[in-house]
Amino acid sequence: MNIPPFLKIPTNLLNKFPTGSIPPLNIKKVVYADSTNVEINTFNKKNDKIPPVKYKFGSFDSILNLNLDDSIDFIHVFLTNTEYCPKNCLVHNLNSLSSDSIDCIRLKPKDSSSINHRILSFDDLLNFTHLSKLISAITNSDRRLWILVPHLTKLFLEKEYHSSELESTKNYLYSQFVVLTSLLVFKRNSLNLSVTLIGNSGSRIKLADKSFSLENFPELEYKVLKNIELILSRDELCLNNEECLLFLKTLSLVTNANDNVVKSLTSHIEVNNISLGQMCSFLHTLSLLPVSETLSFVDLSKTTLERITESVKSGVELAKSSIPEICHYFYLTGDLEHEMLDIMFDDIVHRRIEFECARDFYRVTFPLAISGRTSSPELSKWILNQLATRCDTYINDVSKFLFVLMSVASSIKIDYSKPKLDENLKTMDIETDIYEKALMYLNESTRGPYFPSERSALLYLFDKAMELLEKCNDHQFVQLTQALTHKLVKMNTSMKLKLLNECKKRVNTLSVGGIPHILQFVVWMYGNKNPDLVATLTMYMERILSDIATYNIGDHSLLQMSTLHINSFLTDIKSLANVLYIMDWSNIHSADLAREVYSLVSKENYKMVSGAELRDLSHIVHYIALSNTELKNLDPLYIIIRETLRKDEEVQARDLIMIIESMIINAQHTRHKQLLKEIEEKATVLCGPASTIETLSNSLSRLTDVKYTLKDNGLGNYIVQINA
């Protein structure tokens, strides 16, 4: 037998591993034969002993004595450590695609090179079964073998199937789905690998230059789906419910599912003859299928959901794995008021369910947060406990972690008293957070993650969130600042400067929608007109001016838009008013910004400000008037304010003061007598603190030349009264 050059083995190794000592491969069993029972001590030049490398796989030498079928099986076992089964491979790929982590298998360079050359030596003899085995094994193995995937996929799609045997047809169908999921795994892994390598410095970045991606992936996906459609069109397969669900789950992961394939598979499922867990999976899968608009499963989903609800109400317990699926279904469909959600959330609290997988946890908590159910004390405590206990797992998805942290931190009720212990220990009269941190440290070794109170759990999560500061992207940074605006967060000078410097560093990269949140955060963080704060706000004022000017000329391509923060000061009147109010409060005025703001709000016959609240209008007109006294033509804005004032029953004194001040600066009171009359009528019925009402009366008297006095209404508030 001719041994190819790449499999030649040095003589000294042949003496230690004679070929006859390696047992022949038994295809019916999983290969566990390995070389771990033989230890070889090698020495380097310094005679330092190196621990032997121990494989859990069989020795690759035995492939020399195997035929084609056995060689393929051996390679599959060598790479995956499992015997090939189409259904098991499909399930493994689906689990891998839904997993939070990616398995990284590393082989010896000699073994990976040998497998590569061995496969290429008989690639013209491979059938579709061989190819599906190899593609499945390689995509879940060492990345140095991924270069074979495009070649093997091309061979697989070129193979024609002619068998008419039922069992062989079903195997062919499974092979198609195994290859499809393997390609999805390959696409996911290669994308994540490229992102990881490009993000690192040094020599490793050279690995990212290797092209592992499938450039024509949509075309390959389409061809595999057409093959599946052809097989199912024969209508000769007796698929059970479990098989159809597996295939539908696969189709829910593709970019564009084949409508005919989906129709055929859903028609095989008997909804009245499946278990509760299968119904939950089926309902969830229907909401994920990327089908055309002509194919609707509304009625089928409604029927399935009714059966699930009836079963749960009758006392049947939902499996732990089914709860995230149902919650995610309601999240995708937007039906967040369904009674099943309340039933499931009560069940979660009662059973004290824990979700080890971050994906399942977020599928449950997102509907909770969006629907406002986190206001429930029991649910908020459960979320907080889960988030703190499994923080190291959940924090890997930064955006979702920060979103849930914001939701639970704003809704949970914190007991600020010192904790009472069940143990016979006297409470020490020291700072509460120091005391609780000591308890956490003392109990960590015996109880694991331990939090004496909700307060300590939140403080722990805020500390973890701060660790994300330097590695989070711009969208996540905005979320981080929102999460940190909590009264429990105690910021020292060092932390404030660190966050402020990060805000300055990201001034040109943040999205337009995220800027108002950053401005509110820095003002909240300092609370006064600190020089560092004013300098930061000035930088953001320049950015806001640039964005509004760019938007006004119609060049939207240069703007940093975001899908996370859709509303921005360019399109939303409330966001614009908040931004201008912060600038006004900090005495940062710009004539150019005022002019661009007026151009923005006056577009399309003042469409942006039509229907706006009086508070927002007062902030805008006050900033424009104070920043640019040359803008005299503000009549349309004052007319809109007058109409809003007439309709608005609840008016704040501060809003009236800002409108009056803007009219004084621009000398508009002589032009808008009707507006002035409306303001005077509203002012005489307003009540509030003495200082505010006094400011209102003084401002109003400057326009009307009428003397006003303050009258106590007997409730500690004052009203404006016209002197007789």
C-alpha angles and dihedrals in degrees: 000000000000113000113210114238093248091061098050110127125206116255095243091057092047088056092053094042109034111193092234092061092065111089118232117259116266105207093196092064135054111258109244096154108126144158097245092109090061115068121197118195112207125186132210126214091280090052091242112157114242118204111245119253109247120207123201088197127082120267110274091222091081092069089077091074097047132095124231098277093044091046091055091048091047093051090049092050091044092054101037104023088225135097115253117262118160094217094046091048090051092049091047092052092048091050090048092052092051095044124107093224136049120227112232111201118189124196130190111273090239092055096046091049092048093050090049094053094039093056093046091051093066103023092120090061098052122114126202092271092053091047095049090051092051096044091049093049097043097049089056095045142064113336091228087073094052090090087076095059099083091047095048092045091054090051091048093054091048093057115101122212119219105160118118096194113120096222092047091049092053090049089051090052091050090049090056092052092044090053092045093053091042090056089050090051090048092050092049095045096045092049093050091045092053092049091049095048096044089051092057127077131221129043094328091077088074089071089065089064090070110096110230096155128104105236093193096044095135089054092049090047090051093050093050091050090050089053090051091049090052092052094048092046090068088068092209100116122097100211119183126217094263093054093047091051091051091051093046091050088055092051090051088065099053125092097240119012121210108252093211092053091049092049092050094049096045090050090058093056116094105207092191092055104050133091125257092255091051091049090054091050091046093050092048092047092051090058091051100047111115097219131149122273091254091065110072130178097183095118093042091049092048092051092047092048091050091053091049091050092049092049093050093046090052090060103267109144118232115234116246091243092053096058096070090047094054092043091051090049091056090046092053095045095042093231094136097151097063116128091234090071092059091046092051095046092050088050092050092054093043095049094037091227118196124202114211092185115075092213092059092046093053093045088059100040099045094066087045093055097042094047092049095242091131086085087078107101093218095049095044091051091049092051092046093049093048093046093050097041095050097029095130090059100039096045092068088082096058100184095050092043092054093045093054091043091054092048097049095040092055095048108037119094113233123210105216095191120103115273121260115223129213090215121089094258128127116237109247117228097237138110110307098227092049090050093049093046089054090052091049091051094047095049098041095086095050105030102025116225104012129181120183093202144001087260093060091046092053093047089051091051092048090053089051090049091053089057088064093061100101099036101044121099124238096272091048091047090059089050090048093055090049091051092050094055092094127120091235091063108095110197120197123199093267093053092047092052091047092053093042092052089050089052090052092047092054098043094111098039103047118104119254091247093053097054097080090054091052092049092051090048097052091046090049091047095055103023093195138063095275114174091237090051093049091049091052093047090050090056090051091047089060090049091049091049091051093049095048092047090049091048092049093057090050100246098132095158092080094056123101099235125180139202090207095060104032097168113072138164088262094067108010118074094203093054090048092050092050092051093049092046091055091049090047092049092052092047092242103145128170126184090205092052091049091052093049092047091053090050089050097051094042094058118119094009094310093305093155095060098038108113093011122145120259092244092058093046092050092052093050098046092044093054093045092049095048096043102045118025091176091072100093101157098082094126095115091054093050091048090053089047091052092052091046091049091054093053098040112089096183112058127173121223092227091058091054091048092054092049092049092049091052091051091050092052094049096035090235097143093090091054098047108047092151092055091048090051091051091050092050092050092050093045094056093058097043121103129194146119117334095245094053096044091046091053089049093051093047092049092047093049090057089063102037101034087226123131116234130191133197121247124196111230092201096252098085092269130104136218133202115256127188114233114242 
